[in-house]
Amino acid sequence: MNIERNLGHGSPRRGDGASRSETPCDKEAEDGGGTDSSETPCDKEAEDGGGTDSGETLSYMLVDMGTNGEIAYRSGDSLITTSTAAGPALEGGNIQCGMSGLPGAVCKVSYDGTAGATGGFSHETIGGKPAVGICGSGVICLMAALLDAGLVSETGAFTEEADRLIETQEGEMPPTDGNPSSAKRLVIADAEKEGGARVVFTQKDVREFQLAKGAIRAGIDILTEEMGESPKAFYLAGGFGQNIDLDAAFRVGLIPKELAGRIRFVGNTALGGCVDACMDEGPDAPLPSLAFTAAAIEINLGAHRSFNNKFIETMMFEEQGEL
């Protein structure tokens, strides 16, 4: 059994520079990251960008963008790992109208500035169903649209331009955090017009996203700095990871733009590992190097000298002119 086998054929689909319009939300991963049982480690080097058969060092980072944000970076014989408390926002949690990636979840959003019940927002949903909420990939796409339209500043605050679209409700209870601006909301989907639920996105939702993306990006940046170089391949794992719009992820700063062209989607690697174990070739199958895995260095981000400053930095957004 080889624990790295499932990284061998990560899909390069969805972007690496493709326009956002090229990726339908409800398209599932073509291969889910699985490989033929006869394939060996993440050694498909020339194909996957993790090295070459001319002797170039194997180099890749694996990121599971979930609540815990597990990250591992291998370069040659070095392996460093960490986890980051991203929280549930990237999976639709702590978002007012957030939900999992199920039929009816808004997964793609654009903004054209025209008037209307949704203030110029248009969207797509998983399965083409009426909107009932917004999932993590939809939040990323929406945030990119808000930034491009100048509706959210580099600090994450709604701008004056956004204020004309902000909805207010009479008699509404004050926000739980005591900040009146947290109650500001933009209408993304209108229930009366479309027959689904009314989907809004609030200032507090923006803050929840900033905390999540800042934690993930800080972990990526710190492991890269510790290794002293950018990985030659970048694997995105998990059900959420395989549905990310890469252009939007670059725009909001969730993934470094420098990794464009190196990103592969590997699906549910935990499940793939279980399948791999079940397909074990028997007692004569080669075992992974215990010495290598035992030598892995785990980095505690909370205690890392650079984490606090990096976290604050990565919560911010780039202005349009800085892209």
N, C-alpha and C positions, 0 to 999 in steps of 0.2 A: 504494500500500500504506500502511495506517495502523497503526502499531505498537500503538496503544491500542484498536483496534477490538474486541478480544476481551473488554474489560472492560464493554462496553455492556450486556450482558444477564446479569450475574451472578445466580445464583439466590438468593433470600432464604430458601430453605427451612431446615429444621433449627433451629428454636429461635427465636433472637432473643427468648428468654423462654419458649419452649415447654417443657413438662415433659419430663424425660428419657425417659419411657415412650412419648412420641409418635414416637420416631425408631428404626425398626428398623435394626440394624447393617448388614444386607446390602442396604439400599436404595442404589442407585447414584445418582450425580448425574443429575438430569433432563436437563440440557443441557450439562454439562461446560464451561460458560463460553463456548461458541461462539456466533457470531451470523450472521445472514444477511449475505452478502458485500456487500450494498448499504448496510449500516449504517455509520455513521460514529462516531468516537471515543467515548470514555466521556462522550458528550454527551447521553445519554438522561437528562438531569439531573433532571428532576422525578421520574422513575420510580426512578432509582438512588440518589438522595440525594447526588450529587456536585455539586449546584448547581441553579439554577433558571433558566428562560428569562426571568426578570425581571432578569437581570444579576448574580445572585449568583456569587461566585467559585467556580470549579471547585476542589474539594478532596477528595482521596481518598488513602488509604494502601493499598499492595499488599504483602502479606506471604506469602512462601513458607516455610512452617514445616517445613523439612527440616534436614539436618545443618548446612548453612551459614547458614540463616536469613536469606535476602536480604529487605531491606525498602526500599521506596521511598515517598516522600511528596511529592505534588504539591499545591500551593496556588496557584492563579492562574498566574503566570509563574515561580514558584519550584519547584525540584525538588531534593530532598535524598535521598541514598541511603546505605545501609550494609549490612553483612553481619555476622552474629554467630555465633560458633562454638558452636552449640547442642549439637553432638554427635549421635549416632545414637539416643538414647533415645526420641525422639518417633516414630521409625520402627521401634521394637522392638529396636534394637541396644543392647548393653551391659546388657540386661535378662536375668536368668537364664533365663526362659522366653519371652523376646521373639521375635517373628517379624514378618514383613511381613503386610499385610492380605490374607491368603489364606483360602480356606475352612478352617474349623476354628479360626481365630484368635478368641480371646475379645475382643469389641469393646464389650461393655456389662456392667457389674457392679453389683449392688445388695447391700445388707447388711441383714438383719432381726434379727440378734442371737440367732437360735435355735441350738440345739446341732445337731451333726451332723458328718459327715466333713469338711465344708468350713466348719465354724464359723459358719454363718449367711450365707455368701456364695452368691448365685445369679448366673447369668451367661447371656449370649446369645453365640452365635458367628456369624461370617460364614457364610452358607449353611446355618445350622442344623446343621452337622456336629459330631461329638464334638470337644471341646476338645483342641487340640494345642499351644497356646501363647497368648500375648497380644500384640496389636498395639498401636501407639501410641495409637489412639483408645480402646482398652480400658484402657490405663494411665491416661489422663486420667480416664476414668469411674471407675475403681477408686480413684484418689487422692481424687476428690471424695467417694466413698462412705466412705472411711476417715476423712476429715476430718469429715464429717457425723456419723459414729458415734463420734467421739472416740477413734479407734484410733491416730491420728497427731496429734501436737501441732503448734503453729504453727512449731516449729523443724524439723519433719520426722522427729522421733524417734517410734518406737513408744511408746505410752503404757502405763501399768500395766494398763489395760483390755485392751489388745492382747496383753499378756503371757500371759493365760490361753488365748489362741488360738494362741500361737506354737508351732510344731513344733520339736522338737529330735531330732537323730539321733545315736545312739551311734557312736563311732568316726569321726565326721566330721572331715575335715582342717580345720585352723584357716583362717580367712579370709585371703586374700592381703594385705589391707591391715593385718593385725595387730590389728584391732578385733573382739573377740568378738561385739559386738552386730550386726555386719554379716551374721552367719550366721543371724540370726533370720528366720523365714519364716512367712508365712500361706498356707494351702492355699486356693486359689481354685477349683480343679476337681479332682475325685477320679477317678483313672483307673479304679479297680475298679468304682465305681458307674456311670460313664458310658461306659466303653468307649474313651475316648480316652487322652490322656497326662495325667500328673499336673502341674498347673500351680500353681506357687507364686510368691509375691511377697516379696522380701526387703527388709531394711533398706537394703542397698546399692542395691537397685533404686529405693527412694524417693530416695536421694541422687542417683542418676543422673538421675532425673526433675527434681529440684530444680535441678540444674546446667543442664539443657536449658531448662526453663521460665523460669528466672531470666535466662538469656542472651537469649531471645526477648523477654521482657517488658521487659528493660532497653533493648533496641534500640527497641522501640515507644515507650517512655516518653521516651527521649532525643530521638528524632526529633520527637515531639510537642512537647517543650519547646523544641527549636530552632526549630520553625515558629511557636510561640507560640499554638497553638490545636489542638483536637481535629479530626481529619478528619471531613467530613460523610458519607463513605462509607468502608467498610473491606472490602477484597477479600482473601479467603483463597484462595491458589493451591496447586496441587499435589494429587496423589492423596490424601495424608494430610489436607491441609487440608479437603477436601470431605467428610470423614467425621467431623469433630469434632462432639461433642455440645456445643453452646454453653453450656448451663447448667453442665455440668461444667467447661468451660474458664473460665467466669467464677468458679466456686467455687474452683478451684485458683489463680486469679490469672494464668493464661496470657494472657488477653485482658481489657482493662479493662472493667468492667461498664458504664461510661459509654457504651460503643459499642453497647449493645443496641439493636436496631432499625436499625442502619446497616450490618450485616454482609451481604456477598454472597459466594457460593461460585462461583469462576470456573474450577475444574478445572485441567487441564494447560495453562497459558498458554504454555509454551514450544512445545508441540506445536501449540497454536492459532495461534501466531505463524508457524510453518512452513506451516501450511495457508493462512493468510492470504497469505503470500508467494507460494505456488503459485497462488493465486487472484487474483494481481495483475491489475489491469485493463489493463496494458500501459504503453507509454512515456509515455502522457499522464496516468497516475494521479498524483495529488498526493503529494508526498514529505513525510515528517515534517520539522518544523523542525530543521535541524542546529544552528542557533544556540541553540535552546532546550535540546536534549540536551547540547550542548557546555558549556553554562553550569551543568549540574547540579553540585551540591556533594556530594562523597563524604565521609562522616564516618567516621573511623577510631575505632571504639569503644574499642579498647585504649589509645589516647592521649587519649581524651576526659576532661576534668576531672571529670565526674560518674560515669563508668562504674563504678569500683570500689565506691563507696558504693551506687549504684543496683543493681548486680548483687547485692550482699549483701542489700539490702532486698527485692529481687524474688524471691530464693530462698525467702524465708519464706512462710508461709501465714497467712491471716486466721483468727482464732478464730471459732467459730460465732456468738458474740454480737456480733461486729463487722460482720457481713454486713448 
